[in-house]
Amino acid sequence: MDSNTLKKYVHVWAEKLHFTKVLNQRLSTCSKGQVQRVGLAQALIHQPDFILLDEPLSGLDPIGRACVRDVIHDEIKRGATVLFSSHILDDAEAICDQVIILKEGKTVFSGEIKSLLSSDDIWVIKASWDNQPDDVQEHGEVKKFIDGNYHIQGSSIASRNIIIQSILNTLGADLISVEAEKKTLEHAFVDLLHAEEEGGAHASHR
């Protein structure tokens, strides 16, 4: 970029990433979050098609994190491909379409986050009754809450349907609500690593 264009875009990115007030300071006098945002601006200022970032949201306060997430979303909308590493799985879930999960350099999962999180939906059914309907205990985990209502957790659509039908068919039972409680990426990550460890343990005992 020529010097005039560069100067113009420095100010554009300083406003986008909220570091205008430190433009005339040395980086050594800036906070960790300010340095992080300046570094991101350096990576994006020439509008690359492929962006590779390492922990882009570390060291940022909540406002800084929201700002950087918005900027990354804008770059994706522009048509850029963004690949970043992170131990903060909430950020990956909020930003990414696809994820690669590694354990000791080995790929445990590679694909769409949507498929990873929707593969094991948990259904939470809220109901009330005088006598527990048939099939409920067999197909779900039942908990009684302080308000006197019951929450039934089912791990599949088939279980959900059986439980709902059983409640509807039972005299004195009322169906209050049915909601899908999806996994977070953090839950999926932990489950995958546990499955990997168990698989390795079984293989070592053969």
Backbone as CSV, one residue per row, in Angstrom:
resi,resn,N_x,N_y,N_z,CA_x,CA_y,CA_z,C_x,C_y,C_z
1,MET,0.849,-1.188,0.000,0.000,0.000,0.000,0.886,1.240,0.000
2,ASP,0.494,2.262,-0.786,1.275,3.500,-0.769,1.029,4.241,0.545
3,SER,1.914,5.192,0.861,1.898,5.816,2.188,0.611,6.580,2.466
4,ASN,0.052,7.253,1.448,-1.186,8.009,1.675,-2.356,7.080,1.984
5,THR,-2.460,5.976,1.213,-3.526,4.996,1.459,-3.353,4.361,2.832
6,LEU,-2.099,4.067,3.168,-1.817,3.445,4.462,-2.250,4.351,5.617
7,LYS,-1.914,5.638,5.527,-2.295,6.587,6.585,-3.813,6.645,6.743
8,LYS,-4.504,6.660,5.598,-5.963,6.715,5.626,-6.532,5.489,6.346
9,TYR,-6.019,4.307,5.989,-6.570,3.081,6.554,-6.141,2.837,7.990
10,VAL,-5.013,3.404,8.392,-4.627,3.331,9.805,-5.723,3.960,10.660
11,HIS,-6.219,5.105,10.241,-7.260,5.796,11.005,-8.595,5.047,10.927
12,VAL,-8.892,4.460,9.773,-10.119,3.668,9.628,-10.109,2.502,10.601
13,TRP,-8.988,1.770,10.653,-8.896,0.595,11.518,-8.767,0.972,12.988
14,ALA,-8.155,2.121,13.258,-8.072,2.585,14.652,-9.471,2.851,15.206
15,GLU,-10.345,3.401,14.355,-11.722,3.637,14.790,-12.484,2.319,14.934
16,LYS,-12.286,1.407,13.968,-12.975,0.110,14.021,-12.613,-0.670,15.271
17,LEU,-11.336,-0.626,15.628,-10.846,-1.444,16.731,-10.564,-0.635,18.003
18,HIS,-11.045,0.607,18.025,-11.056,1.421,19.244,-9.663,1.650,19.840
19,PHE,-8.681,2.030,18.983,-7.386,2.413,19.562,-6.916,3.773,19.037
20,THR,-7.873,4.620,18.623,-7.532,5.946,18.106,-6.717,6.761,19.111
21,LYS,-7.068,6.660,20.392,-6.416,7.498,21.411,-4.947,7.130,21.653
22,VAL,-4.496,5.984,21.150,-3.091,5.597,21.378,-2.269,5.637,20.081
23,LEU,-2.799,6.276,19.030,-2.095,6.283,17.746,-0.710,6.935,17.834
24,ASN,-0.542,7.881,18.738,0.750,8.573,18.852,1.607,8.039,19.995
25,GLN,1.210,6.899,20.550,1.992,6.292,21.626,2.859,5.155,21.093
26,ARG,3.945,4.880,21.803,4.722,3.669,21.524,3.937,2.456,22.013
27,LEU,4.058,1.345,21.309,3.340,0.129,21.712,3.746,-0.324,23.115
28,SER,4.989,-0.049,23.487,5.462,-0.477,24.810,4.720,0.208,25.947
29,THR,4.042,1.319,25.653,3.289,2.043,26.681,1.797,1.682,26.658
30,CYS,1.397,0.808,25.720,-0.022,0.453,25.580,-0.361,-0.786,26.411
31,SER,-1.630,-0.948,26.697,-2.081,-2.133,27.424,-2.030,-3.356,26.510
32,LYS,-2.126,-4.538,27.132,-2.102,-5.778,26.348,-3.251,-5.814,25.340
33,GLY,-4.437,-5.365,25.764,-5.581,-5.357,24.862,-5.389,-4.411,23.694
34,GLN,-4.788,-3.241,23.945,-4.527,-2.279,22.867,-3.514,-2.842,21.872
35,VAL,-2.471,-3.468,22.395,-1.466,-4.087,21.525,-2.103,-5.180,20.674
36,GLN,-3.011,-5.959,21.279,-3.708,-7.032,20.567,-4.517,-6.463,19.395
37,ARG,-5.222,-5.352,19.646,-6.057,-4.762,18.601,-5.221,-4.101,17.507
38,VAL,-4.100,-3.497,17.882,-3.191,-2.930,16.879,-2.643,-4.041,15.986
39,GLY,-2.270,-5.165,16.606,-1.760,-6.304,15.830,-2.795,-6.834,14.855
40,LEU,-4.063,-6.867,15.293,-5.126,-7.331,14.397,-5.298,-6.366,13.231
41,ALA,-5.223,-5.071,13.516,-5.312,-4.078,12.439,-4.183,-4.265,11.423
42,GLN,-2.974,-4.543,11.915,-1.834,-4.791,11.012,-2.105,-5.978,10.093
43,ALA,-2.785,-6.989,10.631,-3.063,-8.190,9.839,-4.153,-7.951,8.794
44,LEU,-5.061,-7.006,9.072,-6.244,-6.850,8.220,-6.212,-5.620,7.320
45,ILE,-5.281,-4.718,7.543,-5.333,-3.407,6.900,-5.293,-3.478,5.370
46,HIS,-4.641,-4.502,4.823,-4.550,-4.624,3.351,-5.623,-5.555,2.782
47,GLN,-6.623,-5.915,3.629,-7.770,-6.731,3.227,-7.365,-8.055,2.552
48,PRO,-6.657,-8.907,3.276,-6.247,-10.199,2.709,-7.437,-11.131,2.506
49,ASP,-7.280,-12.073,1.572,-8.334,-13.057,1.308,-8.307,-14.194,2.321
50,PHE,-7.132,-14.472,2.884,-6.989,-15.537,3.877,-6.353,-14.952,5.125
51,ILE,-7.001,-15.140,6.261,-6.549,-14.541,7.520,-6.295,-15.653,8.528
52,LEU,-5.082,-15.749,9.020,-4.680,-16.767,9.994,-4.340,-16.065,11.306
53,LEU,-5.079,-16.377,12.363,-4.923,-15.685,13.640,-4.700,-16.685,14.772
54,ASP,-3.882,-16.274,15.736,-3.621,-17.116,16.906,-4.182,-16.422,18.139
55,GLU,-5.195,-17.017,18.759,-5.828,-16.479,19.964,-6.151,-14.980,19.816
56,PRO,-6.955,-14.593,18.818,-7.187,-13.167,18.557,-7.966,-12.439,19.649
57,LEU,-8.625,-13.175,20.548,-9.432,-12.514,21.579,-8.825,-12.599,22.974
58,SER,-7.624,-13.135,23.073,-7.004,-13.229,24.399,-6.555,-11.846,24.863
59,GLY,-6.610,-11.622,26.170,-6.142,-10.356,26.729,-7.091,-9.197,26.551
60,LEU,-8.318,-9.460,26.064,-9.266,-8.377,25.818,-10.364,-8.361,26.878
61,ASP,-10.841,-7.162,27.213,-11.984,-7.052,28.111,-13.260,-7.358,27.310
62,PRO,-14.418,-7.488,27.972,-15.650,-7.860,27.250,-15.989,-6.948,26.075
63,ILE,-15.754,-5.632,26.212,-16.046,-4.705,25.113,-15.081,-4.947,23.959
64,GLY,-13.805,-5.148,24.291,-12.808,-5.426,23.260,-13.085,-6.721,22.532
65,ARG,-13.536,-7.723,23.265,-13.848,-9.017,22.657,-15.014,-8.886,21.679
66,ALA,-16.056,-8.150,22.105,-17.211,-7.947,21.222,-16.791,-7.188,19.968
67,CYS,-15.925,-6.200,20.130,-15.439,-5.407,19.004,-14.678,-6.281,18.009
68,VAL,-13.766,-7.112,18.505,-12.965,-7.972,17.631,-13.841,-9.018,16.955
69,ARG,-14.810,-9.581,17.674,-15.732,-10.535,17.053,-16.485,-9.888,15.891
70,ASP,-16.939,-8.634,16.099,-17.655,-7.920,15.032,-16.765,-7.710,13.816
71,VAL,-15.503,-7.357,14.062,-14.564,-7.129,12.957,-14.322,-8.423,12.176
72,ILE,-14.157,-9.537,12.887,-13.947,-10.823,12.213,-15.176,-11.192,11.392
73,HIS,-16.375,-10.967,11.950,-17.611,-11.217,11.187,-17.649,-10.359,9.920
74,ASP,-17.227,-9.095,10.034,-17.214,-8.202,8.870,-16.271,-8.724,7.794
75,GLU,-15.111,-9.250,8.211,-14.151,-9.784,7.241,-14.713,-11.018,6.537
76,ILE,-15.453,-11.843,7.283,-16.082,-13.022,6.681,-17.142,-12.589,5.674
77,LYS,-17.935,-11.565,6.036,-18.946,-11.047,5.104,-18.293,-10.468,3.852
78,ARG,-17.106,-9.889,4.012,-16.370,-9.335,2.868,-15.935,-10.430,1.900
79,GLY,-15.880,-11.671,2.396,-15.487,-12.792,1.539,-14.181,-13.442,1.933
80,ALA,-13.559,-12.958,3.014,-12.286,-13.536,3.453,-12.535,-14.866,4.173
81,THR,-11.533,-15.738,4.110,-11.543,-16.972,4.892,-10.706,-16.732,6.144
82,VAL,-11.275,-17.026,7.304,-10.582,-16.799,8.574,-10.349,-18.141,9.256
83,LEU,-9.102,-18.401,9.615,-8.747,-19.591,10.393,-8.048,-19.102,11.655
84,PHE,-8.599,-19.438,12.823,-7.927,-19.008,14.051,-7.929,-20.115,15.087
85,SER,-6.893,-20.090,15.915,-6.796,-21.052,17.017,-7.290,-20.369,18.280
86,SER,-7.922,-21.146,19.152,-8.419,-20.564,20.395,-8.692,-21.659,21.412
87,HIS,-8.444,-21.339,22.683,-8.861,-22.203,23.781,-10.189,-21.711,24.362
88,ILE,-10.672,-20.565,23.859,-11.937,-19.999,24.342,-13.025,-20.466,23.379
89,LEU,-13.686,-21.561,23.745,-14.583,-22.228,22.804,-15.873,-21.452,22.563
90,ASP,-16.277,-20.609,23.496,-17.451,-19.757,23.269,-17.224,-18.842,22.074
91,ASP,-15.993,-18.340,21.929,-15.674,-17.463,20.801,-15.746,-18.221,19.485
92,ALA,-15.193,-19.430,19.480,-15.238,-20.242,18.263,-16.679,-20.535,17.863
93,GLU,-17.510,-20.846,18.849,-18.914,-21.155,18.572,-19.652,-19.934,18.028
94,ALA,-19.301,-18.739,18.541,-19.982,-17.511,18.124,-19.546,-17.050,16.739
95,ILE,-18.324,-17.395,16.330,-17.764,-16.842,15.096,-17.755,-17.835,13.938
96,CYS,-17.447,-19.100,14.229,-17.073,-20.041,13.166,-18.246,-20.854,12.613
97,ASP,-18.105,-21.246,11.350,-19.020,-22.209,10.726,-18.492,-23.627,10.894
98,GLN,-17.159,-23.760,10.868,-16.530,-25.076,10.946,-15.449,-25.058,12.022
99,VAL,-15.148,-26.249,12.518,-14.157,-26.350,13.591,-13.299,-27.594,13.377
100,ILE,-12.038,-27.478,13.766,-11.135,-28.628,13.815,-10.694,-28.767,15.270
101,ILE,-10.959,-29.907,15.864,-10.571,-30.159,17.254,-9.379,-31.098,17.256
102,LEU,-8.324,-30.671,17.910,-7.083,-31.441,17.951,-6.802,-31.928,19.355
103,LYS,-6.218,-33.115,19.434,-5.693,-33.619,20.705,-4.323,-34.211,20.437
104,GLU,-3.298,-33.596,21.033,-1.905,-34.029,20.855,-1.546,-34.136,19.378
105,GLY,-1.988,-33.143,18.595,-1.646,-33.089,17.175,-2.502,-33.963,16.278
106,LYS,-3.430,-34.696,16.868,-4.299,-35.588,16.091,-5.682,-34.966,15.958
107,THR,-6.253,-35.028,14.743,-7.584,-34.487,14.518,-8.640,-35.415,15.112
108,VAL,-9.401,-34.887,16.072,-10.477,-35.647,16.704,-11.799,-35.396,15.980
109,PHE,-11.963,-34.165,15.490,-13.176,-33.819,14.729,-12.832,-32.721,13.746
110,SER,-13.411,-32.797,12.547,-13.277,-31.741,11.553,-14.586,-31.644,10.792
111,GLY,-15.236,-30.488,10.858,-16.496,-30.334,10.143,-17.297,-29.161,10.650
112,GLU,-18.572,-29.127,10.280,-19.435,-28.014,10.667,-19.775,-28.080,12.161
113,ILE,-19.708,-26.929,12.812,-20.086,-26.856,14.219,-21.542,-27.278,14.391
114,LYS,-22.380,-26.877,13.433,-23.808,-27.182,13.508,-24.052,-28.680,13.624
115,SER,-23.329,-29.471,12.841,-23.530,-30.926,12.892,-23.008,-31.503,14.199
116,LEU,-21.962,-30.916,14.731,-21.390,-31.393,15.991,-22.338,-31.127,17.157
117,LEU,-22.988,-29.981,17.145,-23.849,-29.603,18.262,-25.250,-30.181,18.162
118,SER,-25.698,-30.486,16.942,-27.069,-30.986,16.786,-27.129,-32.513,16.767
119,SER,-25.974,-33.157,16.860,-25.952,-34.614,16.759,-26.492,-35.300,18.020
120,ASP,-26.561,-34.559,19.121,-27.003,-35.171,20.380,-27.869,-34.182,21.165
121,ASP,-28.984,-33.777,20.552,-29.875,-32.834,21.219,-30.447,-33.433,22.497
122,ILE,-30.639,-32.594,23.481,-31.291,-32.999,24.719,-32.614,-32.251,24.790
123,TRP,-33.694,-32.996,24.981,-35.027,-32.394,25.037,-35.468,-32.274,26.488
124,VAL,-35.912,-31.088,26.865,-36.402,-30.851,28.218,-37.906,-30.597,28.146
125,ILE,-38.668,-31.451,28.805,-40.129,-31.388,28.790,-40.594,-31.009,30.201
126,LYS,-41.421,-29.987,30.274,-41.954,-29.546,31.559,-43.419,-29.965,31.634
127,ALA,-43.798,-30.616,32.729,-45.167,-31.126,32.861,-45.570,-31.174,34.331
128,SER,-46.852,-31.371,34.556,-47.362,-31.596,35.915,-48.306,-32.782,35.879
129,TRP,-48.399,-33.497,37.001,-49.301,-34.645,37.067,-49.561,-35.047,38.514
130,ASP,-50.646,-35.807,38.683,-50.940,-36.399,39.993,-50.256,-37.755,40.101
131,ASN,-50.358,-38.534,39.023,-49.681,-39.826,38.949,-48.780,-39.832,37.716
132,GLN,-47.545,-40.272,37.915,-46.583,-40.234,36.811,-47.056,-41.077,35.636
133,PRO,-47.101,-40.500,34.430,-47.517,-41.245,33.246,-46.587,-42.426,32.955
134,ASP,-47.133,-43.456,32.298,-46.331,-44.597,31.877,-45.264,-44.130,30.882
135,ASP,-44.183,-44.857,30.798,-43.107,-44.639,29.813,-42.196,-43.446,30.111
136,VAL,-42.600,-42.550,31.031,-41.787,-41.360,31.277,-40.434,-41.733,31.877
137,GLN,-40.453,-42.535,32.948,-39.219,-42.901,33.641,-38.301,-43.719,32.738
138,GLU,-38.902,-44.551,31.890,-38.109,-45.431,31.029,-37.373,-44.656,29.938
139,HIS,-37.962,-43.544,29.473,-37.391,-42.825,28.324,-36.782,-41.476,28.672
140,GLY,-36.773,-41.119,29.949,-36.196,-39.825,30.312,-35.786,-39.768,31.767
141,GLU,-35.055,-38.723,32.096,-34.624,-38.487,33.480,-35.570,-37.465,34.101
142,VAL,-36.268,-37.848,35.173,-37.319,-37.024,35.761,-36.793,-36.309,37.008
143,LYS,-37.047,-34.989,37.059,-36.692,-34.214,38.247,-37.894,-33.375,38.662
144,LYS,-38.180,-33.346,39.971,-39.271,-32.515,40.481,-38.697,-31.202,40.996
145,PHE,-39.308,-30.085,40.560,-38.832,-28.771,40.960,-39.691,-28.196,42.080
146,ILE,-39.194,-27.129,42.694,-39.829,-26.556,43.878,-41.242,-26.051,43.596
147,ASP,-41.515,-25.709,42.317,-42.862,-25.231,41.971,-43.865,-26.378,41.822
148,GLY,-43.408,-27.619,42.035,-44.291,-28.774,41.944,-44.362,-29.396,40.567
149,ASN,-43.763,-28.729,39.572,-43.747,-29.278,38.216,-42.560,-30.220,38.029
150,TYR,-42.641,-31.015,36.968,-41.589,-31.988,36.658,-40.863,-31.590,35.373
151,HIS,-39.545,-31.786,35.380,-38.749,-31.616,34.171,-38.248,-32.995,33.758
152,ILE,-38.521,-33.358,32.520,-38.079,-34.659,32.011,-37.067,-34.417,30.894
153,GLN,-35.890,-35.001,31.032,-34.836,-34.823,30.040,-34.755,-36.073,29.178
154,GLY,-34.916,-35.907,27.866,-34.803,-37.018,26.921,-33.672,-36.782,25.955
155,SER,-33.003,-37.847,25.550,-31.792,-37.680,24.738,-32.001,-37.937,23.255
156,SER,-33.248,-38.056,22.813,-33.500,-38.257,21.378,-34.910,-37.791,21.040
157,ILE,-35.141,-37.562,19.756,-36.470,-37.151,19.302,-37.486,-38.259,19.562
158,ALA,-37.062,-39.505,19.372,-37.969,-40.641,19.602,-38.411,-40.677,21.070
159,SER,-37.468,-40.499,21.989,-37.807,-40.476,23.414,-38.738,-39.321,23.727
160,ARG,-38.432,-38.166,23.149,-39.283,-36.993,23.367,-40.730,-37.278,22.966
161,ASN,-40.904,-37.864,21.792,-42.257,-38.119,21.288,-43.030,-39.111,22.159
162,ILE,-42.329,-40.147,22.640,-42.978,-41.142,23.514,-43.422,-40.495,24.823
163,ILE,-42.544,-39.672,25.395,-42.855,-39.008,26.666,-44.039,-38.054,26.500
164,ILE,-44.018,-37.258,25.438,-45.112,-36.305,25.199,-46.435,-37.035,25.041
165,GLN,-46.427,-38.105,24.233,-47.663,-38.856,24.002,-48.182,-39.474,25.291
166,SER,-47.270,-39.955,26.120,-47.663,-40.560,27.383,-48.310,-39.533,28.308
167,ILE,-47.758,-38.321,28.351,-48.331,-37.256,29.176,-49.722,-36.873,28.672
168,LEU,-49.846,-36.733,27.347,-51.130,-36.339,26.756,-52.214,-37.395,26.978
169,ASN,-51.805,-38.656,27.077,-52.763,-39.754,27.239,-53.130,-40.025,28.698
170,THR,-52.456,-39.333,29.619,-52.665,-39.607,31.048,-53.629,-38.596,31.661
171,LEU,-54.676,-39.090,32.264,-55.668,-38.237,32.919,-55.020,-37.525,34.111
172,GLY,-55.224,-36.208,34.194,-54.657,-35.433,35.300,-53.246,-34.945,35.044
173,ALA,-52.695,-35.251,33.870,-51.342,-34.783,33.516,-51.453,-33.632,32.516
174,ASP,-50.618,-32.620,32.683,-50.612,-31.457,31.788,-49.218,-31.242,31.219
175,LEU,-49.161,-31.068,29.902,-47.905,-30.742,29.229,-47.738,-29.227,29.247
176,ILE,-46.649,-28.731,29.822,-46.440,-27.285,29.973,-45.559,-26.722,28.865
177,SER,-44.425,-27.360,28.599,-43.524,-26.855,27.549,-42.577,-27.948,27.084
178,VAL,-42.052,-27.760,25.860,-41.058,-28.672,25.288,-39.975,-27.806,24.638
179,GLU,-38.745,-28.001,25.065,-37.653,-27.180,24.534,-36.436,-28.051,24.229
180,ALA,-35.745,-27.690,23.145,-34.485,-28.366,22.811,-33.344,-27.656,23.529
181,GLU,-32.552,-28.424,24.238,-31.397,-27.864,24.938,-30.147,-28.400,24.253
182,LYS,-29.583,-27.609,23.350,-28.463,-28.091,22.545,-27.153,-28.023,23.320
183,LYS,-26.231,-28.865,22.919,-24.890,-28.831,23.487,-24.204,-27.511,23.134
184,THR,-23.306,-27.084,23.991,-22.379,-26.018,23.620,-21.144,-26.682,23.004
185,LEU,-20.323,-25.882,22.333,-19.097,-26.416,21.758,-18.178,-26.943,22.855
186,GLU,-18.210,-26.293,24.009,-17.379,-26.755,25.129,-17.803,-28.150,25.582
187,HIS,-19.134,-28.383,25.691,-19.618,-29.714,26.065,-19.215,-30.745,25.027
188,ALA,-19.378,-30.392,23.740,-19.025,-31.323,22.666,-17.531,-31.633,22.688
189,PHE,-16.715,-30.618,22.948,-15.260,-30.773,23.018,-14.877,-31.766,24.111
190,VAL,-15.450,-31.569,25.301,-15.145,-32.452,26.438,-15.596,-33.880,26.137
191,ASP,-16.795,-34.036,25.565,-17.308,-35.369,25.229,-16.409,-36.079,24.220
192,LEU,-15.946,-35.326,23.213,-15.074,-35.916,22.186,-13.750,-36.388,22.790
193,LEU,-13.169,-35.582,23.661,-11.889,-35.953,24.264,-12.046,-37.146,25.211
194,HIS,-13.181,-37.183,25.938,-13.441,-38.342,26.799,-13.598,-39.612,25.969
195,ALA,-14.321,-39.500,24.851,-14.512,-40.656,23.969,-13.176,-41.117,23.395
196,GLU,-12.322,-40.156,23.067,-11.001,-40.476,22.517,-10.155,-41.186,23.571
197,GLU,-10.214,-40.713,24.803,-9.433,-41.325,25.889,-9.921,-42.752,26.180
198,GLU,-11.254,-42.912,26.184,-11.813,-44.257,26.428,-11.463,-45.209,25.313
199,GLY,-11.499,-44.707,24.077,-11.116,-45.535,22.919,-9.669,-45.968,23.004
200,GLY,-8.794,-45.020,23.424,-7.377,-45.360,23.578,-7.148,-46.356,24.694
201,ALA,-7.918,-46.208,25.777,-7.763,-47.125,26.927,-8.197,-48.537,26.526
202,HIS,-9.301,-48.650,25.761,-9.756,-49.967,25.318,-8.747,-50.622,24.389
203,ALA,-8.153,-49.798,23.501,-7.178,-50.339,22.552,-5.936,-50.850,23.276
204,SER,-5.534,-50.166,24.362,-4.319,-50.563,25.083,-4.515,-51.856,25.878
205,HIS,-5.783,-52.230,26.159,-6.062,-53.444,26.924,-6.261,-54.684,26.048
206,ARG,-6.234,-54.465,24.735,-6.453,-55.630,23.863,-5.200,-56.506,23.784
